[in-house]
Amino acid sequence: MGRSVIRLLGLFGVVLACIFQACQDKSESVSETEPDHPVIQKPKYLWFDASANFQRFSYIDSIQYYLDKCLEIGITDLY
């Protein structure tokens, strides 16, 4: 009877240790996996069709508004 209780407590201890190991903070290991070289961002293109949107793009303030919006959302090149 005594050995089965000891085995059960040992098994409980192992399960408890596994749970604590799984719940530990992994923030330190994230920094180790960062690449050594800089990540190059792909360009983001946007095509403005002035003939289709002539009324909208016929005023300089409207053009400036949409250019500012493009910069806000990360557009890198306009065509």
Helices and strands as residue ranges (DSSP letters): H 2-22, H 27-32, E 45-46, H 60-73, E 77-78
